[in-house]
Amino acid sequence: MAKSAKPKSSSLSRKPDDVHQFWEDQAQAHGGSDLATAPDHHYRTLEISRIVQAISGMPNDTILDVGCGNGYTTLEIAKAFPASEVIGVDYSPKMIEEANKQVIPNVEFFDGDVLSLSRHKEIGVQKFDVVVSTRCLINLPNWDEQKVAILEMRKMLKPDGRLILVENVQEGLDNLNSVRATFGLDPISVRWHNRYLSQVEVGKFMEEIKGHLLTVEYVENIGNSYYLASRVLYAAICKEQGVEPEYDNPINKFAAKLPTMGEFYACSPNFMFILKNEAGNAQPRS
């Protein structure tokens, strides 16, 4: 993978209140649509299918979706696992208001902050087989808070429970932009309200906590084939034709059916990390 230092941000002066208001406005504008939290429906469909496939291979009686937004992914998970108890939590009250408009018997939604999950008055005492989070961490302003969030999610797991993090990684975006450059395409920038993870920082942290807090079981670059087709080939065709790319183009629909290529062929920022809780399995550290 391409070497990358610190994750880049399009706005170094962003404020937490501004990010919060952004998501409140998104809920107001898009309601229960998947567009409230992601503009690319076809990629979202691919992403949810990979999450559901991962959950199907692990105990899943209880599932917590952290940073659930308007509940779009949460509801798809609940439909896929009707015998499971599914809870979604998000710090945007308007997003939770939209989520609660969808009534499914096995799902509940609550307001809550990822940085204080274990102290949440309704769900803080519960433990879950699976904790899922999709692009929640990248809305935090720095790596220190992102690490706190990971450890808070880990506190919500049962012993041997699994944490599924689906997040954007800067090195994957850098690789994608390198390929785009060969076609004369402009680089894709990180949005002002995001702080992408650094693979270097994540790797170092996972080594530090391996075996006594969380252990990495699986890593996948979910969007590699999809992004090469949609963000490079389709984008290049649009440039040649003098038109703007559209997220809903049929090319993207077909691209979403392409297989992913594991961890190392990373031409997309979209990574899935599956981590096992090591509670009760800690060994004395020398």
C-alpha positions in Angstrom: 0.0 0.0 0.0 1.1 3.6 -0.6 2.8 5.2 2.4 0.8 7.9 4.0 1.5 10.0 7.1 -1.3 11.7 9.0 -4.8 11.6 7.7 -5.7 14.7 5.8 -8.6 17.0 6.5 -10.1 19.7 4.3 -10.8 21.8 7.3 -8.5 22.1 10.3 -10.8 24.5 12.0 -13.9 22.3 12.2 -15.8 22.3 15.5 -17.6 19.4 17.1 -20.8 21.5 17.2 -20.6 22.1 13.4 -20.3 18.3 12.8 -23.3 17.7 15.0 -25.3 20.3 13.2 -24.3 18.8 9.8 -25.9 15.5 10.8 -29.0 17.2 12.2 -29.4 19.0 8.9 -28.9 15.7 6.9 -31.7 14.1 8.9 -33.9 17.0 8.2 -33.1 17.0 4.5 -33.2 13.3 3.8 -35.5 11.7 6.4 -35.2 7.9 6.4 -33.3 7.7 3.1 -29.9 6.1 2.9 -28.8 9.4 1.4 -28.9 11.0 4.9 -25.6 9.3 5.8 -24.0 8.3 2.5 -24.5 9.6 -1.1 -23.8 6.3 -3.0 -26.7 3.9 -2.7 -25.0 1.1 -4.7 -21.9 1.1 -2.5 -24.1 1.2 0.5 -25.8 -2.0 -0.7 -22.5 -3.7 -1.2 -21.3 -2.6 2.3 -24.4 -3.8 4.1 -24.2 -7.2 2.3 -20.6 -7.6 3.6 -21.6 -6.6 7.1 -24.5 -9.1 7.1 -22.3 -11.8 5.7 -19.8 -11.2 8.5 -22.4 -11.2 11.3 -23.9 -14.5 9.9 -20.6 -16.3 10.8 -20.6 -15.3 14.5 -22.9 -15.4 17.5 -25.5 -12.7 16.9 -28.3 -12.9 19.5 -27.7 -9.3 20.4 -26.3 -6.6 18.1 -25.5 -2.9 18.7 -25.1 -0.5 15.8 -23.1 2.5 17.0 -23.4 5.8 15.1 -26.5 4.3 13.4 -27.7 7.6 11.9 -31.3 7.3 10.7 -31.1 3.5 11.2 -30.9 2.6 7.5 -28.2 0.0 8.0 -29.5 -1.0 11.5 -32.9 -1.9 10.0 -31.3 -4.0 7.2 -29.4 -5.9 9.9 -32.5 -6.4 11.9 -34.4 -7.7 8.9 -31.5 -10.1 8.1 -31.5 -11.4 11.7 -35.2 -11.4 12.8 -34.4 -13.5 15.9 -31.7 -11.1 17.1 -32.2 -8.2 19.5 -30.8 -5.1 17.6 -30.2 -1.7 19.1 -29.1 1.5 17.3 -27.5 4.5 19.0 -26.5 7.9 17.5 -25.7 11.3 18.9 -28.0 13.1 16.5 -31.6 13.4 18.0 -33.1 14.1 14.6 -31.4 11.0 13.1 -32.9 8.9 16.0 -36.3 10.6 15.4 -36.2 9.4 11.8 -35.0 6.0 12.8 -37.9 5.6 15.2 -40.4 6.2 12.4 -39.6 2.7 11.1 -41.2 0.0 13.4 -39.6 -3.4 13.3 -40.2 -5.7 16.3 -36.6 -6.6 17.1 -35.0 -3.2 16.9 -34.8 -0.1 19.2 -33.0 3.2 18.9 -31.5 5.6 21.5 -29.7 8.9 21.6 -26.1 8.4 22.7 -22.4 9.4 22.3 -19.8 6.8 21.3 -17.4 8.4 23.7 -19.5 7.5 26.7 -21.4 4.3 25.6 -20.5 2.3 28.8 -22.2 5.1 30.8 -25.4 5.3 28.7 -28.4 5.1 31.1 -30.4 2.7 28.9 -27.8 0.4 27.3 -24.6 1.0 29.3 -25.2 -2.1 31.5 -25.9 -4.4 28.5 -23.4 -6.6 26.7 -23.7 -7.6 23.0 -22.5 -10.4 20.8 -21.8 -8.0 18.0 -21.1 -4.3 18.0 -21.1 -2.7 14.5 -20.0 0.8 13.5 -20.0 2.3 10.1 -18.1 5.5 9.6 -18.7 6.8 13.1 -15.0 7.2 14.0 -14.2 9.4 11.1 -16.6 12.1 12.5 -14.4 12.4 15.6 -11.7 15.2 15.4 -8.6 13.3 16.3 -7.0 9.9 16.8 -7.1 10.2 20.6 -10.9 10.4 20.5 -11.1 7.7 17.9 -9.1 5.3 20.2 -11.4 6.1 23.1 -14.4 5.3 20.9 -13.0 2.0 19.9 -12.4 1.0 23.6 -15.9 2.3 24.6 -17.4 0.0 21.9 -15.2 -2.9 23.2 -16.7 -2.4 26.7 -20.2 -3.1 25.2 -19.1 -6.6 24.1 -19.7 -9.9 25.7 -16.6 -12.0 26.4 -15.4 -13.2 22.9 -17.9 -10.8 21.2 -17.0 -9.2 17.9 -16.5 -5.6 17.0 -17.1 -4.8 13.3 -15.6 -1.4 12.3 -16.4 -0.2 8.8 -14.3 3.0 8.4 -12.5 5.1 5.8 -8.7 4.8 5.8 -6.5 7.5 4.3 -4.0 5.1 2.6 -6.8 3.5 0.6 -8.0 6.9 -0.6 -4.4 7.8 -1.5 -4.1 4.6 -3.6 -7.4 5.4 -5.3 -6.2 8.9 -6.1 -3.0 7.6 -7.5 -4.9 5.4 -10.0 -7.3 8.3 -10.8 -4.2 10.5 -11.6 -3.1 8.1 -14.3 -6.5 8.9 -16.1 -6.1 12.6 -15.6 -8.8 12.7 -12.9 -8.8 15.1 -10.0 -8.1 13.6 -6.5 -11.1 12.9 -4.2 -10.8 15.0 -1.1 -11.8 14.1 2.5 -14.9 15.9 3.4 -14.6 18.8 5.9 -16.4 16.9 8.7 -14.3 13.8 8.4 -10.9 12.6 9.8 -10.0 9.4 8.0 -8.1 6.8 9.9 -4.4 6.2 9.4 -3.5 2.6 8.7 -0.2 3.2 10.4 -1.9 4.5 13.6 -4.5 1.8 13.5 -1.9 -1.0 13.0 0.2 0.3 15.9 -2.8 0.5 18.2 -4.0 -2.9 17.4 -0.6 -4.4 18.1 -0.6 -2.7 21.5 -4.0 -4.1 22.5 -3.8 -7.5 20.8 -4.4 -10.5 23.1 -5.6 -8.6 26.1 -8.3 -6.1 24.8 -9.0 -6.7 21.2 -7.4 -8.9 18.6 -7.8 -8.4 14.8 -9.5 -11.5 13.2 -10.1 -10.2 9.7 -9.5 -7.1 7.5 -11.1 -6.4 4.1 -10.9 -3.4 1.7 -14.6 -3.6 0.9 -14.8 -1.1 -2.0 -11.7 -2.0 -4.0 -13.3 -3.4 -7.2 -16.3 -1.1 -6.9 -14.2 2.1 -6.6 -11.9 1.1 -9.5 -15.1 0.7 -11.7 -17.1 3.6 -10.4 -14.5 6.2 -9.3 -11.9 5.5 -12.0 -13.3 3.8 -15.2 -16.8 5.3 -15.1 -15.4 8.7 -14.0 -12.8 8.6 -16.9 -15.6 7.9 -19.4 -17.6 10.8 -18.0 -14.7 13.1 -18.3 -14.1 12.0 -21.9 -17.8 12.7 -22.7 -17.8 16.0 -20.8 -20.5 15.0 -18.3 -20.6 14.7 -14.5 -20.6 11.2 -12.9 -23.8 10.2 -11.2 -23.9 7.9 -8.2 -27.0 6.2 -9.5 -25.6 5.3 -12.9 -26.2 1.6 -14.0 -22.4 1.1 -14.2 -22.3 1.6 -10.5 -25.2 -0.8 -10.0 -23.2 -3.5 -11.9 -19.9 -2.6 -10.1 -21.6 -3.2 -6.7 -21.8 -6.9 -7.8 -18.1 -7.3 -8.3 -16.2 -9.3 -5.7 -13.9 -7.6 -3.2 -10.2 -8.6 -3.1 -9.4 -8.8 0.6 -7.1 -6.5 2.5 -4.1 -5.8 0.4 -5.5 -4.7 -2.9 -6.7 -1.4 -1.4 -7.9 1.0 -4.0 -10.8 2.3 -1.8 -10.8 4.0 1.6 -13.5 1.6 2.8 -12.1 -1.0 5.2 -13.9 -3.5 7.4 -12.1 -4.6 10.6 -13.4 -7.5 12.6 -12.0 -7.6 16.1 -12.5 -10.2 18.9 -13.0 -9.1 22.5 -10.4 -10.6 24.7 -12.2 -10.0 28.0 -11.3 -12.8 30.5 -8.5 -14.0 28.2 -5.9 -11.5 29.2 -2.4 -12.8 29.9 0.1 -11.1 32.2 2.2 -8.7 30.2 5.9 -8.7 30.6 
